[in-house]
Amino acid sequence: MAKARLSATAWGLSAVAAGALLVGCSVSVTSGDDKPKMPKDKLADTVAERLAATTGQPKPDVTCPKDLVGEVGNSTRCTLTAGDGSTLGVTVTVSSVDGDDAHFDIKADETPTPAAS
């Protein structure tokens, strides 16, 4: 029975990966010393909302390790974690910045990592 649950979870993460292969997003970010940045918690929430909207699935649990500085080309790796502990990596890359508005792309990995046993 556990194998069926893992398969369903892996399928759900795969659906996120396929549906969110590349999602664009634009948000206002806070201005710091000279470059705008998005705090890691707000970034994680924004990524989760965009993935949910793109896939039609419930909002996933996403964590990001650091703030994202609004400079073209900057990126960070966030992690989507399923209920069974399996994970999917998500790369967030700044594609353009217009004042306090940062535009970024969200790209999910193609294959989830199974939960540790």
Order of alpha helices (4+ residues) and beta strands (2+ residues): alpha-beta-beta-beta-alpha-beta-beta-beta-beta-beta
